[in-house]
């Protein structure tokens, strides 16, 4: 049970475990590698840290939550996720507020979480970091009890992910397959949302094909979007696309890919430590969070939590001189 599902637990009062053992939960379906080969690479990396690590492969039947709870009950002081951003966020949601440290071994297609915090994408280097790195709080976003680390969105993007899953099953995981799924979905999209948004003291009503809530400054900078400084200051950046035709939406997707998005032309930007989105017709919506989809009921309340996920990270870079 994470702190989100137990409102009587105050994460600030939780004592961190001193157990040096690490349990790595691996999603064998992430990325394009062979699961058996990955297990061998993990075991080889563990030999450099005798007695510290144990690898557990996630089972589709038991699920991430059950695997995390077993690792917590077994007393591991650190629980790490090996997989894509969706797997990492799901494990983070279970570890947050538990008094255990959180580790990351990126094995996905995009690895935005790891790249945003300079966590090595090389498996051996990531394992070594978990064994020797420093622990710092990693801010997390939450919507209706669900944790996310990069972004959460309503509208067309959850449909993109659904199309992507079918494309991956047919052609394998790749960035090209991901981009092709985007094109297919946008050209068939026909369901803009009517919503009321409350953010930063403002309340607006909009009809939009996409509401995108960002928590990752790194991801915003990768796509040339504004709002990174707001995110670093502990606020969300909410992007609302204007109501438009499919071709206009596809053109905006292309401009996003080439870092050509412009404020007021391609999106509206709202910021706030807490954001509430009320969809005015459909009360239940599919929400995309870090590459995964979950069905939630409106209103959608986005909140930031700054000190609940103690994560093993590389040393902070010194601030650049002004």
Secondary structure as GFF3:
##gff-version 3
##sequence-region A 1 322
A	DSSP	three_ten_helix	3	5	.	.	.	ID=ss1
A	DSSP	three_ten_helix	11	13	.	.	.	ID=ss2
A	DSSP	beta_strand	22	26	.	.	.	ID=ss3
A	DSSP	alpha_helix	35	46	.	.	.	ID=ss4
A	DSSP	beta_strand	53	57	.	.	.	ID=ss5
A	DSSP	alpha_helix	63	73	.	.	.	ID=ss6
A	DSSP	beta_strand	78	83	.	.	.	ID=ss7
A	DSSP	alpha_helix	85	95	.	.	.	ID=ss8
A	DSSP	beta_strand	101	106	.	.	.	ID=ss9
A	DSSP	alpha_helix	112	116	.	.	.	ID=ss10
A	DSSP	alpha_helix	123	132	.	.	.	ID=ss11
A	DSSP	beta_strand	134	137	.	.	.	ID=ss12
A	DSSP	beta_strand	140	143	.	.	.	ID=ss13
A	DSSP	beta_strand	146	148	.	.	.	ID=ss14
A	DSSP	beta_strand	151	155	.	.	.	ID=ss15
A	DSSP	alpha_helix	156	171	.	.	.	ID=ss16
A	DSSP	alpha_helix	175	188	.	.	.	ID=ss17
A	DSSP	beta_strand	193	199	.	.	.	ID=ss18
A	DSSP	beta_strand	202	208	.	.	.	ID=ss19
A	DSSP	beta_strand	210	214	.	.	.	ID=ss20
A	DSSP	alpha_helix	217	222	.	.	.	ID=ss21
A	DSSP	alpha_helix	228	232	.	.	.	ID=ss22
A	DSSP	beta_strand	236	240	.	.	.	ID=ss23
A	DSSP	alpha_helix	246	257	.	.	.	ID=ss24
A	DSSP	beta_strand	268	272	.	.	.	ID=ss25
A	DSSP	beta_strand	274	279	.	.	.	ID=ss26
A	DSSP	beta_strand	284	289	.	.	.	ID=ss27
A	DSSP	beta_strand	292	297	.	.	.	ID=ss28
A	DSSP	beta_strand	300	305	.	.	.	ID=ss29
A	DSSP	beta_strand	310	313	.	.	.	ID=ss30
###
